[in-house]
């Protein structure tokens, strides 16, 4: 069997923590931020853990998860 391929955009968008969870950045920070308050922009800076339901779908895109760190 040939090797499975990693979805390259998924690899760039998601990071894997030391315990194996997936983290993602928050949306809404690319442009038109002048109207946002400073606290809202800081809140959008942080990363969050991916939903368990979405994590199952991402497992197909990131087949070699333990090597993606």
Buried (B, 14 or more C-beta within 10 A) or exposed (E): EEEEEBBEEBBEBBBBEEEEEBBBEEEEBEEEEEEBEEEEEEEBEEEEEBEEEEBEEBEEBBEEBEEBE
